[in-house]
Amino acid sequence: MKPELTRLEIQQQKELPTLTPSVQRIISACEDPAVSQAALADALSEAPTIAARILGLANSAFFGQPDGVHSLPHAITVLGTVTVRSISTGLALSGAFETRHCPGFSAARYWMSAEMTALAAQYLTPQIVAGVRPPADSVYLAGLLHNIGLLVLVHLYPGEMNGAFAAYAADGSRMLGEHIRDALGVDHYQAGVWLGSKWHFPRDLLLVMEHHYNPAYRGDHWPLVLLEGMAARWANQVIDGRDTLAPEPVIMELLGLTTGTMQQFAADMQIQLGHVRSFAETFAAGSCG
C-alpha cells in the first residue's frame, strides 16, 4: 500500500471518527491550563460515559476515599485537575477506535504502556535541568497519546496490522514500526501525525508522535520528544518486569538526569504498577476493543 493512499485514508475517509461537539468541548477544556474545576466538571457532564469512569477511578481502592466520591467536582479534587484533564482526553479519544477485529492487538497492554509512559514522563520532568525542562502541562498528555497512531492503523487496517504484530512476535530484532511499514508502507508514528493534524493537536505533541522512538532527534521541542521516548522505553521495561533499566547516557546527560534518578525511578514505578493497571483497564474499557 502506498504511503500517500494511507495518508488520504487516515485524513479523509469517512470511516475515520470525527470528534463530536461534546468531545471537542472536553478537549478544549482540558487544553486550558487555567480551567476551573467547575468548568471542567461541566464539560465532562456532557459525556456520561467519561464522567462515570472518572468517578469510578476516584472511588477505586488506590485513592482510598472512605466515604466515597459522588460528584465530578469531588472526583477532580481527589484525582487532581491535571490528571483528570489528561485522562478525560484519553478516554474521549480512545472511544473513537474499533480494535476488536485485530486479535494481535491488546488494548489493555497498549493503554498500560501509554499510562506508564505518561506517569514516567511526569515523574522525571521536575528533575530535568531548568534550561531544557519541558512545560509540565505537556508531558502527561504527550506520553498518554505518543503511540495513538497504532490505534488509527488497527482501526483502519486490522488484517494488515494483525500480520505486522505476528511478524514482530516472530522477529523482535526489528522494531514494530519496520514490520508495520512492510505491511502498509507507513508506520504508526506517521499515522499518529496525520491523525493529530486532522484533529488539530498542538505541534509539540505531533513531534512527539513522529520522533519519540529516535534518540538522535534534535529538532524543535527536542527535550520533550527525547523525554517521552526514554520514558516509553523505561516504562515498558518496568511493565515487562525488568529488575534494572537500560541506561540512556546521552539523553540522560542532555536532560541532566543521573543514574541515581534512574534507579529511584525504577523502584517507584514498580510501586505504581497496580495503579497503572487500573487506569489501563479503564481506558481499554472506553475503547471499542
N, C-alpha and C positions, 0 to 999 in steps of 0.2 A: 504494500500500500504506500502511495506517495505521500510524503510529509505535508504537501500543500493540501491534498484532499483531506487528510486528517485534521489539519487546522480549520478548514472550512466546515467540516462536520462538527467540530467542537464549538466553533464560534457562531455558526449559523443554523445548524439543523434544528428542527422543531422538537426533536426528541430530547434535546438538552434542556434541563429545567431552567426556567427563569425565576427570578426572585419575586415572590408575591409582595404586595404592598406592606403586609404586616411584617414579613421578614426584613424588607428594606428598612422599615421603621426601627426594628430591633437593632439591625446592624448600624444604622445611623446613630441611635442612642448609645450603642456600645463603643462606637468610634470616638465619642465625645468624652475626653478625659475629665471634663467638669460636670458630667451628667449627675444629677442628684439621685438619691435612692428612690424618691417618689416618682421621678420621671422615668427611671429605668423600670421600676415595677409597673408603671402604667403601660409602657411599651410591651413588656413581657406578657401582660394580661391579655393582649390581643392574640397570643398564641398559647392556648390552654395546654397543649401537649408539652411545650417547652417549660411553661410555668410549673406544671406538675412535676417534671423531672428536676427542676431547680429545688422545689420543696422537698422532693424525695432525697436529694443529696444532702440538704441541710438537716434532714431528720435521720441520716444514716448514723450508724454506731460510731463512725470515725469522729464525728463532730460532737457527740455526747451531750445533746441538749435534753436534760431530764424531763422538762415539761413539754417537749415537742415544739415544732415550728409550724405555725398555722397560717402565715401570711407571707406574701412576697417581700414586703419591706423587712420583716424579721429575717427571712432567708438571706437577703442581701447583707444584712448586718452580720449574720453567722458566717457566711462564706467569704464576704469581702467584695466590695464593688468591682475591683479589677478582675477577680476570679469569675464573678457572675457575668461580667461583660464578655469575657473570652469564652466561657462555657456556653453562653447563650448563642454567640455567633457560631460556634462549632456545631451546636445542636440544630440551629437554623439551617446550616449548610448541609449537614450530614443527612438530613431527611430528604434531600433533593435527589439522592442517587439510589438506583436499584443495583444491588450487588449479589442477589441470590442466585443468579444464573452463571456465576463463576465459582465453582466449588473449590478451586485452588486459592481463593482469596478469603482470608479470615478477617471479618470486620472487627472482632474483638482484639486480635493482635494488632491490627492497623491502629485502632484508637488507643490501645495501651502504649504503643510506641510513640504516637503523637502526643499523648498527655504526658508521658515521661520526658519526652524532649522539651515540651513546654515548661514543665517544672524544673528540669535541669538548667535550661537557659535562664529562667527566673532566679534560680538559686545562685548561679555563677555571676550574674550581672553585677551585683554590688561589689564583687571582689575584683572586677576588671579595673585597670588603671583609669583614672578620671578622663584623661585626654582622648581615649578611644571608646569609652563606655557607651553602649547604645542606649537610647531612651527606654526607660523602664516600661513604658506603656506599650512598646512594640514587641518585646521579647516573647511574652507568653503566647500571643496570637500567632506570631510568626512560627513558633515551634509547633503549635497545635495544627497549623494548616500547611506546614512545609512540604508535605507529600500529598496534597489533595489531588494532584494530577493522577495518582493511582485510582482514586475513586472515579474520576472522569472516564478513564480508559476502561475500567471494569464495567462501568455503566454502559458505555457505548459499544465495546468490543469484548464481551465476556468470553467468547470462544478463543479468540486470539490471545487474550490475556491469560486464560487458563493454561494454554500451551506455553506461554512465557514463564509462568510460575512453575510449571512442571520442568521446563528446561533449566531453570535456576536451581531447583531442588536437585537435579541430576548433575549439575555443573556449577558449584558455588565458587569456582575460581574466577568466574566472570561476574561483574556487577549485574544486578537485576535490570538496570536500565539498558544494558547491552542486549540482554535477551528480549526485552520489550522492543528495542529498535529492530532486531531481527524480524519480529512478528509484524510490526506496524510502520516501521520507517521513522518513527519518532519515539521519544521516551517520555516518561511521566513528568520529568522536570519541565520540558517544553509544554506539555499538555496543561500543567498547572498554570503556566504563564498565560496561555491562550484563554483558559477559563477565567483566571483572575482579571485579565484585561476586559473580558466581556462583562464581568461583574464589578468593574471599576475599583479593584483593590489598589491600595497605595503602592508606589513604586518600590519602596524598601521591601515590602512583602513579596512582590513579584521577583525581585532579585534573589531573595532567599529561596523561593521555589525553584528558580532556574539554576542556581550556582552552589547551593549548600553542600553538595557532595564533593566539591572541588576545593581541596585545601590550598591550592595555588591561587585562588581568586583574590584579586587586589583591586577590583573596580569600585564603583560607588557603593557606599554603605558596607564596605568590606568587614568592619568589626562585627556587625550584626550577622552577616552571611557566614563568616567563619565560626562565630559563636554557635549559631544554630546547627551548623554541620557537625561540629565537635560534640555538641550536646546530643544530637541524634545518634551519633556513633557510640558515645558513652552510655546513653540511655538504653540502647539495645543490648549492650554488653551486660548491663545490670539486669535487664529482663531475662537474658539468657543464662543468668546465674554465674557470671564470671566473678571469681574471687578478687581479681585485680584488673584494673582498666589499662588499656594500651595508651601510654602517654603520647601526646602530640606536641613535642617540644617546640616546634616552630610557631604554631598557633598559640601555645601557652605563653611563649615569650612575647609575642606581639600583643597579647591581651593582658600581660602582667600576672598570669596565674602560675602558681607554684606546684611542685609535686605534692606538697602537703595539702594544698587545696584540693587537688585531685583525689587524694586518699580519703580526706574527710568527706568529700562529695560522694564517693563510692559507698562509704558507710552510711551516710544519711539517706541516700537514695534507696538503699536496701530496706530501710525502715518504712519508706513511702510506698513500697510495692503493693500492699493491701489497699491503700488509699487509691493508688493509680488504677488498680484492677476494678475498683468500684466505679470510678469515673469512666473507665473504658467500657464497662458494661452498659452504662447509661448512654454513652454515645452510640454504641453498637445497636442498642435498642431503638435509638432515634433514627437510625438509617433504615433503608429498605432491605437490608441484608440480615 
